C-alpha cells in the first residue's frame, strides 16, 4: 500500500518487460506520481475499511532511493485512523539486498524503529 497507484489516473506501462523492468519503471516514476504518499496510502486504507478490513500486514519497500520513507508514510496514514486500523509492516527490499549495498543498513534501521517484520 506504500506504492499503490490507487486513485491516480490510469497509467500506460511503458517500461521494459520482466520483473526488473517493472521495478525500474516504478522507481523512475514514483516521485512524479507522489509515491509513496500519505494521501494515496490513506485512500487504499479507506477502501479496505469500507470492505471491513481493519487488520492487515503490508510489505513496504525499503531501498536506497526511498530510505524508510514508505514506512513513515504507512505509519502516518494508519495513525490518521485513530486506532481504527492496525497494520503490521514488513520492511521489504524489493530490489534485493545483495545487489544493492547499503540496503542491509536500512533494514537494520527499520528494525530499530520498531518495524515488526523484515522480509
N, C-alpha and C positions, 0 to 999 in steps of 0.2 A: 504493500500500500504506500510505500515511500516514493515509488516511482510510477504510480498509476497515471494514465492519461485520461482518467475519468472526468467527464465534463468538458474536455477540450474539444475543439473542432476535429473532425476526422482527419487523420494524417496518413498520407500515402507512404508506404515503405519504399525508400529509395536506396537502401543500403545494400551491402554485399550479402550473398546467401550464407547460410550456416549460422551457428551459434556465435562464433567470434565476430562475424559481420554484424549481427544484431546488437551485440554488446557495444561494438564500436559506434554503430549508428545512434544508439541511445545515448552514449557518452557524448557524442558530438552535438546532440540536440537538446540535452536536458536543461542547460542554462537558458536557452532560447524559450523553452516551454515552461520554465519555472519549476522544474523537477529536481530534487524533491521540494515540495511546498506544503505549508500548513493548510492552505485553502483546499488544495486537491485532496490531501490526506483526510481532511475533515469531511469532504464530500463522500469519499469512499466509506468512512466510518458511519456517516449518516445513513447511507444506503444499507449498510449492514444492520444497523439498529432498526431501521424501518422493516426489516425482514426478520427481526427477532434475535439477531446475533449481538451479544454483548461481551462475550469472552472469546478471544482469538489469540493466535500465535502468528507472527508475521516475520518473514525473512526481510531484513533491512540491509541494503547494500552498504558495504564499507570499502572504500577504495581511496587511492592517493589523491584523486581529484576532489572527492567529496569529503574525505575525512570521516567524521562522525556526524555530519550534518543531517543525514537521513534519520539517524536515531533521535537527534534533537527534535526534528520535525514531527516524527511519530509521537514522541512523548508530549510535545506541546498540543498536538491535535487530540490525543487521548485525554489530556488534562482538561481540555475545554468541555468535556462531557461530565465533569464534576463527579467522578466516581461511577457514572452510568455505564462505562465501558472499561474493561480490563484487557490489556494487550501484553502478552509476553513477546519480547523481542529476541530474534535470533540474528546476531551480527553475522552477516554473510558476505564473504569476499567473492562476489560473482565472477570476477576476472581472475581469481586464484591468489594464492599466497606465494608459491614458489616462483612464478614468473613475474610477480610484482613486488620486488623487495621493498620493505617498509610497511606492507600491509599487516604483517605479524605484530608490529608495534601498535598499530591502530586497534587490532583485536585485543591486545593487552589493555589498552586504554579503555575500550568498551567494557571489558570485564571489570576493571577497577571502578568504572562509573555505574556498576550495578546491572549491566545487561545480563539477562537470565541465561542465555544460551549463545554459544559460538558454533557456527555451522560451517 
